């Protein structure tokens, strides 16, 4: 390189001479390079961000642990609630079964009492009907016996006159009519008695 004077090799020496050297402040102390100052600030900022990330990570873990504990508490509380509902349902079913059993026993007792009362009523009615039937048949049987006696007497008096024969026919027709009415009444009474006994 040539210097401004044109002498070769002198340009480099001139450049070195023109270099001011390390910087000093007004008291003569060397000045810190601003790059080292910026590096210290950047390092402090990075360290602060690392601290913030660590704090946030700890906080998130604490929140997750709290949420997990709360979820466990909720599950336990829900299980207890469902168990209480099941207990109430089981108790309600047992109570309903007890009530139904009590009602069934009361109904069975009522049915047995009603059946016994019905048997007693049927027996009483049958006895009364038998007594009434016997009382109703007794005069009919006496009348039938009287009619037979009259028939035998009439048969013994056949030697009577023709007029007597006509009277006899009339009395026989009367007797047959009375017997028919008596038998009809007898069958009606027996039918009513059997119908009451059948119930």
Phi, psi and omega in degrees: 000146180256143177277179179295337179278343178096003181272129181291145176085350182273345184290320181294317180296325179291323180295322180291329181284331181277349180290130186285336182095187181293147183281147178232155178270192185293333179272351177099005177279146180295142181276136179286136179295130180300339180292319178294323177295315179295320179297321179295318178295318179296317179298320178295319179295317179296317178299319179296318179296321176298317178298318179296319179296317178298318180295318179295319179298316177297319181295318178297319178297319178298317179297318179296319178295319179295317179296320178296317178296320179294321178297320177297316179299319179296318179297318178296316180295319179294320177298319178295320179296315179295321177297320178295320178296318179298319179298316179297317179297316180297317178297321179295319179295317179296319180295318179297321178295319178296317179297317180296320179295318178297316179296320180295319179294319178296319179295320178298319178295319178295319180296317179296318179295318179295320179296318179295318177298318179295318178299316179297316179296318180295317180296317179296315179295319179296318179296317179295320179294320178296318178295315179296321179294317178296319179293324179286327182281333183301311178294326180295316179297322177295319179295320178296318178297319177296319179296319178297318178299318179295321179297316180296320178295322180293323179293328179288337182258037181290343182284000181291178183285173182294326178297320177298326179295321179293321179295322180298319179295320180295317180292326178295317178298321178296317180296316180298319179297316179296317178298318179298316179296317180297318180293321178298316178297317180299314180295324178295315180296316180296319178297317178296316179298317178293324179294320177291323178290328180289334180286000000 
